[in-house]
Amino acid sequence: MKRKIAAIFADVLGLDKIGIDQAFFDLGGHSLLSLRLFAQIEEQMGHRLPLATIFEGPTVARLAAAVRRSNDA
């Protein structure tokens, strides 16, 4: 799951690859790109997360944990 989210991060941000603990906003992300990020996560992984999740945990690792939690709910 982390690899898939990392690939989505990299695609949205236009980067070759990123680390799982690098923050979305530190990598050049902004609010409009976060909308695209969450749309891609929903499309590719079937999980709709609240947009506030990116502000609470803006890393691949934290978003993967949020997706896992949504699976458990």
Phi, psi and omega in degrees: 000319180298322180295319180295314179294321177298320179295321178294315176307307184300318179297311182297322183272352180071034180248158178290313177199162180221162175273155185289344180252009177277137184278137181309312184287330176291337180270005178107002179289156177214180189301320180292321177292330178295326175297317178295319178302311182290327175295320179292320177299316179295315182295314186274334185242350178074023180239126176258116181252149174296140182301331179300340180303324182292332179276331179282325181208084189276026180245164176302314182301316182289322178291323176298320177296321179294322177295317178301316178298322179293331175292325183282340184283000000 
